[in-house]
Amino acid sequence: MNEFDDVALLLLIVVPLFGSLSMMFMPGGQSKESWYFAIFIAALSLALALIVFANYDYDEGGFQCIASYEWLPGPLDIALSLGIDGISAPMVLLNGIVLMGGVLVSQTVKHRTRDFFVLLFALSAGVYGVFVVRDLFFLFFFYELAVLPMYLLIGIWGSSTDFKTFVRTKEYGAMKLLIFLVGGSILVWIGILALYVEASEAGAATFSLTGLAQLAENGQFDSDFQTLVFPLFMLGFGVLAGLWPFHTWSPDGHVAAPTAVSMLHAGVLMKLGAYGIIRVGMFLLPEGADAWMPVLITLGTVNVLYGAVSAMSQSDLKYIIGYSSVSHMGYVLMGIATLDNIGVGGAVLQMFSHGIMTALMFLLVGAIYERTHTRDISVLNGLAKRMPKNTFFFAIAGLASLGLPGLSGFIAEFMVFTGAFRTYLPLAILAVIGAALTAIYILRLLARTFMGEPDERWNDLTDSSPIEMSVGATFVGIILFVGIWPDPLLRVINVGVQTITGV
């Protein structure tokens, strides 16, 4: 396996890139053939992700599958340096799972199918790249590669929402997303350049994460510098993580996006922001993190409460789930901000758990919308009698979201709460209140949409397709597995967290 380890992470990036480039040369207008080829690429990508995760040696810890390819040696010292640790390994697995599910349910994409998958695989390659690179230049490159295709995926294949008083177009959602995320990227790039310049003045100009971390350990980045630069990463990456008050792009992007893109958007893309705060901010600027974490946990608590209250006031299924994602990413940010082993570990586990449960919710909502052409919960009533399988899977995802014991959301939130109670007691209490609000809007959603007598207009409604149900059943299985036996994930996560927190 040593020879495979040398190229495993490079293959993770190259396979979806190869899929994206290959599809450019496929004849247009062949929707089914494009979909079949996309399934092959996604399956190969998932297999690689599974192998990489399964082969991670948590007893050894640290970065593994290390490989480096020089790009600009000399003064700039930029190399495609790859490695995976206990924090990035679960995220790689998450991306493989959600990508596979998103591709499978994209059989309904008939308009410019080839181009859709070209962009989807480019996005996925960018996500893999962010999780496995150990060079800040390439981390930023792959970060942008993951973000920018969203504009076209939403603007071309998305859908507009016609409210009673106004219309929110897909172009509006795509442009709003692009403006916010590019704005955050600018802050990240300024922070990266500041680190490079500071490292240059210390006589070790480099973009290498490990090289910069060594400088930080040796005291080359003084407290004032770290305190000044850390908020650039906290806010820059925080925008993508849905950090309040820079979160408003996210619900609008969710609503406008097609099903597969919503799944990747909520399931994986938002996790890049939280991962960036951990990997770059906390790893390279520990004293800056100490200074700014009270601010981050306060904003994260606002995320939890604001997102939950906003979700309670929505009538569109996608907006409810979109604001729910903002609320649940608040738990991730709170866990990170505790700087506590249990809290940060809970944050990483919440990233994985939330990615699966939210991708499942958007899959099921997409199936409902495709058949009813509405997402308004005031008219979607009694669906349980017409779509029993969809209802069952949605109930599992919803109960995981509200933290029911035995499902993946419970153990993740429990760890976040434990870390918060050990460090920021008043805010931890508010976060528990946010969990109670989550139960209110989730149970309200289930009652209003699926229970009761169905409207006559849904008499001919069919349940979700076998493909949608297969993907849904897989996601439900993962939610149950992690909820009942989280140890395989936590053993890997805890090794990575201990490296970051230094405890």
N, C-alpha and C positions, 0 to 999 in steps of 0.2 A: 504493500500500500504506500510505501515511501515515494515511489515514482508518481503515483496518482496524487498524493498530497502536494507534490511540487506544482501541479497544474490545476488542482481542483478548483481553487478560487478564481483563477483566470478563466476556466471553463464556465463558471457561474455567470461571468460577465459576457463572455464571448458567445455562448449559446443563444441567449435572446437577441444579442446584436446580430448574430448570423441570421436568425429568423427574421429580424426586421429588414436587413439588407436583401436577403433572398426573396422576400415577398415583393420587393420593389420590381423584380424582374418577372414576376408571374403575370400572366394575362389578366387584364381587368375584366370584370363582369362574371367571374367564376366564384361565386359566393361560397358554395359548398366546398370546392377544392381548397380555397383559402382557409376555411374553417378547419378542415381536416389537417392541413399542414400546420396550422396554429396549435392544434391539439398535440401534434407530435412534438413541436418545440416546447410547449408548456410542460408536457409529460417528462421530457428529457431534463428540463430545468428543475422540475420537482424532484426527480430521481437524484440529481446532483445535490440539491439542498438537503434531502434526507440523508444521503451518504455523508456529507460534510458534518451535519449535526450529530449523526450517530457515531462518527469516528472521533468526535471531540473528547479528549482525555481530561476529564474534570479533576482527576488526581494530580495531573501535571500542572494544569491551569495555564494562565498566560496566553500569549498569542501562539497559535498553531497554524499548520499549513502555510508557513511563511515562504514567500517568494518575492523577488524584487527584480524589476526590469528597468534599467537606466533609460532616461528620456532626455533630460538636459543636465548632464554632469557639469561639474565646475562650480562657478560662483552661485548659481541658482540652486543646485543640488536637488533637482526634481526627478523622482523616480516613481514608477508604478509599483509601489511596495504594498504587498497584500498580506493579510493575516486575519485570523478570526479568534475571538475570545468568548468568554462566557456570556457576554451581553449581546454580541452580534450574532452568535450562533442561533439563538431562538428567533431573531429577526429575519435571518436568512431563510429559516424553515417557514416562517409565517408568510414571507413573500412568495415562496414556491407554492404553498397551499392555496393562497388567495388568487394568485395568477392562474393556476390550473382551474379553479372554480369559475373565475371570470371568463376564461376562454370557452369553457364548456357551455355556459349559458348564453354565449354570444351568437348562437345559431340564428337568432332573430335579426341580426344585423345584416341587412340586404343592400344597403346603400354604401357603395365604395368599400366593400368588406376588406379588400386587400389593404387599402390605405389605413383603415381602422386598426388592423393588426400590426402594421408597420409601426404606428405610433405607440400602440400598447406595449409592444416588445421593447421599443426604445426606452419607454418609461421604466419598464421592469429592469432592464439592464442598468439604468441609472440607480435604481433602488439597491440592487445587488452591489453595485460599485461603492455606494456610500457605506454600506455595512461592512465591506471587507478591505477597503483601502486604508493604508497607514501613512498617507502623505496628504497634507492639507490642500495642496494644489489640485490633486486629482479628486479629493473628497468634494471640493467645491465644483469641479467639472461634472462629476456624476450627480451631484445635488441638483445642478441646473438641468442636466439631461432628464432627471426624474420629474422636474417641475414643469418645464416648458411645453411638453406634448399635451398637458392637460388643457391648455387653451384651445387647441384644435379639436381634441377629443370631445370637449363640451360644446364648442362653437359649431361644429359640423354635425355631430351625431347626438347632441343633447336634445332636450325638449323645453319649451317655454311653458310657463305657468300662468293661467288666466284666472286672476282673482276677481272678486266682484267689483272692486274699485280700480284695479290697475292690472297691467300685464307685466310680468317679470320674464324677460326674454332670455333664451339660452346665451345670446351674445353678451347680455348684461352680466350673467353669472360667470362666463368665461373671462371677460375683461376685468371684472372685479377681482377674481382669483389671481389673475396674472399681475395686476398692479400691486396687490398686497404682498404676494410671494416674491416678486422681484424687489420690492422695497425691503423686505427682510433679507434677501440675498445680498443687497448692497451693504447692509450692516455687517453681515458675516464676512464679506470680502474685505471690508475695512479692518475688521478684527484680525483676519489672517495676515494681511499685510503688516499690521502693527506687530504681530508676533515675529514675523520674518525680520523686520527692521530691528527689533529689540534683540533678536538672536544674532543678527549681524554685528551689532555693537558689542556683543559679548564674544565676538570672534568665532562664531559657529553658525554662519548663515545657512539655514535649512528650512524646508517645509515638512520634514519628517516628524511624524507624531512622536515616535520614540526619542528622536534627537531633541525635540523641544521639551518633552517630559523630563529628560535628563537635565536639561538646563534649569527647569523649574525646581527639580530636586536639589540642585546645587546652589539655589538661591540667586540665579541670574535674573529672574523676573521679580523685582521688588514689589512690596505690598501695594504701593501707589499705582504702579503700572497695572497690576492684576485687577485692582478695584476699578480702574478706569476702563479696561478693555473687556472685562467679563460681561457687563450689560450689553455690549454689542452682540455677543453670542447668545445671551439669554433672550434678548428681544428679537434678534434676527432669526434664530432657529425657533423661538417661541411663536412667531407668526404662523409658521407651518404647523406647529403643535396646537393651534387654536387658542393661544394665550389671550385672555381678556386684557384690554379691550380691542385687540387686533384680530378677533375671531370671526368677524361678520362675513368674511368671504366664504367661510366654510359651509354654513347651511345653504347659502345660495348656490354654491358650487355643487353640493350634494344633490339638490333638487333638480338642477339643470342637466346633470350628467346622466349618460346612459347607464344601464345596470352594472355592467362589468367595470366601468370607470368609477362609479360610486363605490363598488366593492373595494377596488384598489385605493381609491382616495381615502376612505375612512379606515379601511383595514390595514393599510401599509403606509401610505404617503404621509399621513399625519404623524406617524411614529418616527419619521426621519427627523422631525423637529426636536422631539424629546431625546432621541438618540444623539443628535448633535450637541445638545446641552451637556449630556453626560460625557460623550467622547472627547469633545473639544474643550468646553468650558470647565467642567469639573476636573478632567484629566490633566489639563495644562495650566489651569489657573486656580489652584485649590484655595489660596488666600482670598482671591476675588470671589470665589464661590461662598466662602464663609461670610463675607461681608454682605453679599446680595441675596442670600437664601431667605432671609426674613421677608424680603419683597416678593420673591418668587412664590413662596408658600402662601402669602396673602393673596396674590393674584390668582393662584391655583384654587384657593378656597372660593374666591369670587366666581371662577369658572364653574365650580361644582354647583353653587347655589343659583347663579344666573342662568346657566344652561338648563338646570332642572325646572326653574320657574318659567323660562321661555318655552320649553317643551310642553309644559302644562297648558299653555295658551294657544297652541297651534292646532289647526284642523287638517293640515296636509300631512300624510303619513311620512313623507320624506323629510319635511321640516321637523317633525317630532324626533325622528331618528338623528337628523343633523344636529339639532340642539342637544340631544342626548349625548352625541359624540363629544361636543364641546364640554359638557358636564363631566363625562368620564375621563377625558384627557386632563381635566382638573385634578383628578385623583393621581394620575401619572405625575403631573407637575408637583403636587404636594409630596408624593413619595420621594421624588428626586431631591426636593428642597429640605427634607429632614436630615440629609447627610448621615443617615442611620442605616446600618446594614439591612435591617428588616424592612425599613421604609423604602429604600432604593431597590431592594430585591422585589418588593411588592409592586413598585412602579414598573419594572421590566416585565414582570409576570402579567401585570394589568395591560401592558402594551400588547402582549401576545393574546391574552384572553379577549380584550376589547376588539382586536383586529378580527378574530374569528367570529364573535357574536354579531358585530356590526356588519361585516360582510354578509353574514347569513340573513340579517334583517333586510338589507338592501336587495339581496337576491329575491326574497319572498315578496317584498313590495313591488319589485319589477315584474314578478309573475302576476300579481294582482292588477297592476296598471295595464299590462299588455292585454288582459282579458276584459277589464272594465273601462279602461280609458279615463279613470279618475283615481285620485288619491284622497279624496275628501271623506273623512271619517263620519261626517254627518249623513252621508248616503250609503256608506259601506257598512251595512249592518247584517248580522246573521250569516256571515260568510262561512262559519264553521260547518253548516249543513251542506254547502256547495263545494267547499275546499277544505275538507277535514285534514288532509296531510299537511297542507300549507299552514293551517291553524295550529296543528300540533307543533310543528317546527318553530313557528313564530312564538308560541308560548314558551318553549324551551329557551329561545334566544332572549325573550323578554325577562324571564325569571333569572337567567344568568346575569342580565343587565342590572337587575335590582338586588343581586347578591344573595340568591337563595343558596343555602348550604347544599353541598353535593355537586354544584356547578362551578365552572371555572372562575366566575366573577367573585364568588365568595372569598376564596382563599387570597386572591389578589387584593381585594379591598380590605380584608382583615389585616393583611401585612402592612398596607399603607396606613390604616388607622392605628395600628400598634406603634409604628414608627412615629406617627404624628403625636400620639398621646405621650410618647417618651420625650418629645422635643418641643412641641408647640400645643399645649393642652387646649387653650381656648379655641384655636382654629380647628383642632381635631373634633371638638364638640360640634362646631358648625358643619364640618364635613359629614358627620353622622346624620345631622338634620337633612343634609342634601341627599343622603341615601334614602331617607324616609320619603322625601319628595319624589325620588326616582320611582319608588314603589307606587306612589299615587298615579303618576302619569302613565306608567307601564300598564298597571291594572285597568286604568280608565281606557287606555287604547284597546286592550284585549276585550273589554266588556262592550265597548261601543262598536267595534269593527267586526268582531267575530261572533258575539253572543246574540241571543234574541232571535226573533223571526226574520228570515231573509226577505228583502224587498222583492216584489214580483219581477222587477227588471233583471234580477240575477238568476232567474229560473233555469236558464240555459248555460250558466257558468260552469266551466270545467275546472278540475283541480290542476295543480301544477304538473308539468310534463315529467316523464321518467328521468330525463337528464337533470332537470331542476331538482327533483326529489332525491336523486343520487348525490348531487352536490350538497343538498341540504342535510341529508342523512349523515354524510361524512363530517360536515361541520358540527352537527349535533353530537356525533360520536366523540369528536375532539373536545368539545365543551364538557361532556360527561367524564371523559378520561382524565382531563386536567383537574376537574373538580374533585374527583374521587382519589386520584393518585398523582399529585403534582410533583412528586419527588424527582422523576427523570428530568423535568425542566428546571426545578429549583436547584438541583445539584450543579448544573451547568451555570445557571444564573448567579448563584452565590459565589462561585469562584471568580467570576468577572467583577461582581460588586465589591468584593474584598480588595481587589486590585485598585479600584477607583477610590474607595473610601479610606484605604490604608489601614483598615481595622481587621 
